[in-house]
Amino acid sequence: MAKKKTTKLKSLSQGRPPTIKPQKRSISSKATRTLIRTHHTLEKQKAKALADGDITKAAVIAKQIEQQGGIESYQRASLTGQTKERGGDSSRILMEWLEPVVPVLKDLATNGQAARLLEVGALSVSNACSKSRLFDVERIDLNSQAEGIKQQDFMERPLPQDEKEKFDVVSLSLVLNYVPDPFGRGKMLLRTLTFLKAASPSEALATFLPSLFLVLPAPCVTNSRYMDEAKLESIMRSLGYTEVKKKLSNKLVYYLWRKSAPKPQKTISFKKEELRSGGTRNNFAIVLK
């Protein structure tokens, strides 16, 4: 009897689809948001079905995904959403925040000691951080097909062996919300500490680096049953992060969290507990054990 093939559930669900060239024909902002939201929801449902061992249900959901255009339609919507007309590249916010220390970053880059940046879930090699030439950028994504972006799962990336292999900045821009379960999100946040340097290479940079650049859909903290800004801040503080910058827009929330303490020996537990009721709330949550 042939051995039944099992499906391995990746820790970042299906991740972001490979970068493809956007078609000339554009779609409206509303249609873009609807397609992304629907695809995201279906992928989460499929991941849960696979985790529960319900292959039949997973197949039905996979068929739904294909009927709405599959990965290619989703990718076109994602890339369209990153154009200047639709709000642009999120790393522009990071560059704005780092403007006071750009001269120091330039000196380091000129002397061959450029600050290191790990971009998880990278879609492009020409975003604001890359164009600045201030960083030695390493880009990874689960399903990358673009040159300059390594195909790799952050949760399976080998741990740094020394400080030279660590980074001054880790970017999780619209990545944490793609992890299919709350416990996995907590593990990802905890893991970022291992990849950040112990201290900034310059006293002038110490206010900003080493740090985590975190971007989430705004409803993750403004309209979730289980998460609000206060709880997210408590989780990050328990991990040893200090908030440096924050920006809330209608669609996204941006954070810069500085690593202010070594990786904690023991973290405070945060459960999935209802903070706000209501039928229109989403279920975004982060669990730490």
N, C-alpha and C positions, 0 to 999 in steps of 0.2 A: 504494500500500500504506500502511495506517495506521501511524503511528509507534508502536512498542511503548513502553508506559508503563513507566518504571523506578521502583522503590521506593527512596525516600531513607531511609537508615538514620540515625536521629537519635542523637546522641552519648549521650543518656541512655536509650537503648532506648525503651520506650514510656512511661517516666516513671510518675507516679502518675495513676491515673484521676481524672476529675472528681469533686468532692465531691457526694455525694447524701445524702438523708435516710436514716438507717439504719432498717430495718424494725423493728417492735416485737418480732418473734420473734428471740430471740437464739440463738447457737450456742455450743457448748462451747469452752473455751480450746484444747483439743487439736484440734478441728475447725477452729478459726480459724487456728491455726499451720500445720496441714496444707494448708489452702486457699491461704494466703499463700505458703508455701514452694513448693507445686506450681505455682502461677501464675507465681511469680518464675522458677523453673527453665524452664518452657515458654517464657516470654518471652525468656529468654537464648538458648535453643535456636533460637527463631524468628529472633532478631536475627543469630545466627551463620549460619543458613541463608541469610538475605537477603544478608549480607556476602559469602558464598561464591558467591552467584548461583544457589543451588538453590531456585528458586521452588516447585517441586513439594513439596519437603520442608517449606518454610515454610508452604504451604497446609495440609498435613496437620497441622502443629503448631497452626496457627490454629484448625483444626476441633476439636482437643483442648481448646483454651482455651475455646471456645464451649460444648463439651459439659460442662465443669465449672462453667458459669455465667457465663463471660466476665468482662468488666470490672466489671459491677455486683456480682457475688458477691465479687470480690476487694476492691472498695471497701467493701462492707459489713463484710468481715472486718477491713480496715485501720482503719476507724472504730471498730469494736467493740474492737479492740486498744488504742485510745487512751482508752477510758473509764477512770474511776477504778478500777473493779472489775478491770480487766485491766492495771493498771500506770500508766495515765494519760499525760499530756502530758510529753514528754521535756524541754521547755524549763523545767519546774519545777526540774530539776537545775541548769540554768544560773542561774536566779534564786537558788537556795540558795547557789551558789558566789559570786555577786556581792553577797550580803547585806552584807559589810563596807563596801562602797562605795555602798550604796543612797542614803545622805544626799547624797553628791556628785552622783549621777545625778539625784536629785530637784531639786537646785539648778539643774543644767544645764537640765533640762526646764522648770522654772518660768521660767527666764530666756530661753526660746526657743532654747536651744542643746542640745536633747536629743541624746544619743548615737544614732547611726544604726545600724540593724540590718537586714541583708539575709537574709531567710529563704528559702532555696532548697528547692523541693519542699514548699511550704506546703500544708497540708490545712485549716487553720482560721484564722479571724481573731480567735478568742477564747481563744488559749492563754495560758499564764502570762506570757510576755513582753509580749503585747498588753495584757493586763489590768493590768499593772503601771504603765502610762502613763509609763514611764521612758525609752522609746525612740521614735524616729521609725522605724517599721517599714515596710519594703518587702518584699512577699511575691510570689514568683514560682513558677510550676509549669508543666510542659510542657502539661498538659491541664486547666487550671483552668476551672471554670464558676462559681466562687463569687465574689461581689462582694467586692472588696478584695484579690483575688489575681490578679496579672497573668499572662497566658499567655505564657510566655517560656522559652526554653532558656538556661540559664546559660552554656553554652559558646558561644552566639551573641550573648549580651548585649553591647551596645556598651561598649567600655572607658571608664572614667572619664577625663574631660578634665582634671580638677583635683582637689585635695583635697576640695573641697566635695561632689563627686559620689562620694567614697569612703565607706567604712563603718567603724564602730568594731568591729562584730561581724559575721561571716559565719557563718550556721548551715547546716551540712550534716547534718541529722538523718535518718538512714536514706536517704541520697541516694547516697553514693559506691558503695554495694554494688549499686545499680541500674544503674550504668554497665556496659555489656555486655562490656568487655574491659579487661585490666590496664593497657594503655598509655593508654586513655582516662581511667582513674582517676588515673594519674600526672599527666596533663595538667590534670585538674580541680583537683587539689591545688595545682599550680603556678599555675594561673589565680587561685586565691583571693587570692594575694599582691597581685595587681594591683588588687583591689577593696578592700583594707584600707588605712587611713590610714597615714602614715609614722610617726606618734607619737600618743600619747593627748593629748586636749585638756587634761588635768589631771594634775599630778604624782601626785595621790592615786589616780588610776586606772591609772597606768603599770604597776602589777604585773599588771593584768588585761587591759588593752586597749592596742592593737587586737588582736583575737583571733579564732580560728576555733573554733567549737563543733562538734565532730565526734562523731556517734553512729553506731555500727555494731552489727550483730548480733554478740553475743559470739563465736560460732564463727568469725567472720572472723579473729580473732586467737588464739583458744584451740584451734581444731581445723582449721586450714588446713594443707595440704601446703606452701604457699609463703609463709605469713605468720605471724609471731608478734609479741609485743609489742616485743621488742628490735629486730626489723627495721622495724616501723612507726615506732618512735621514731627510728631511724637515718635513715629517709626524711624524717621531719618536720624533724629537725635540719639535714639537708642543704639543706632549703628555707629555713632561717632561722627556724624555729619553736622555741619553748621551752615545754615542758610546764608548765602551771600547776596543773591539776587533772585527776584521773582517778578514775573509779568503774567497777567491774566488777560486774555483776549476773549472774544465771543466764542472762538473755536478751540483755542489751545491754551495750556498753561505751561510756562517755561520756568525752570528752576536752575540755579547754579548752587550746588552744595559742596562746600569745602570739607575735605577729610581732615578733621581736627584731632582725631585720636586713632591709635592703632586698632586693628580688627579686634572687636570685643571678644573676650573669652566666653562670655555668656550674655546673650541678648534677652531683652524683655520680650515676653510672649504677647503677641497681638492676634486676637481671634477675629473671626468673621461675625461681627455683632451689628445688629441693625441700629443705625444712628438716626435715620429719617425714614418715615413710612410714606406710602403713596404709590399708586399704580403706574405712574409715569417715571419712576426711578429706575436707573440701571443697576446692575449687580456687580460693578467693579469693586474688587476688594484685594487687600494684601494681607497675607497671614505670615507671621513669624513664630517659630517654635524654638 
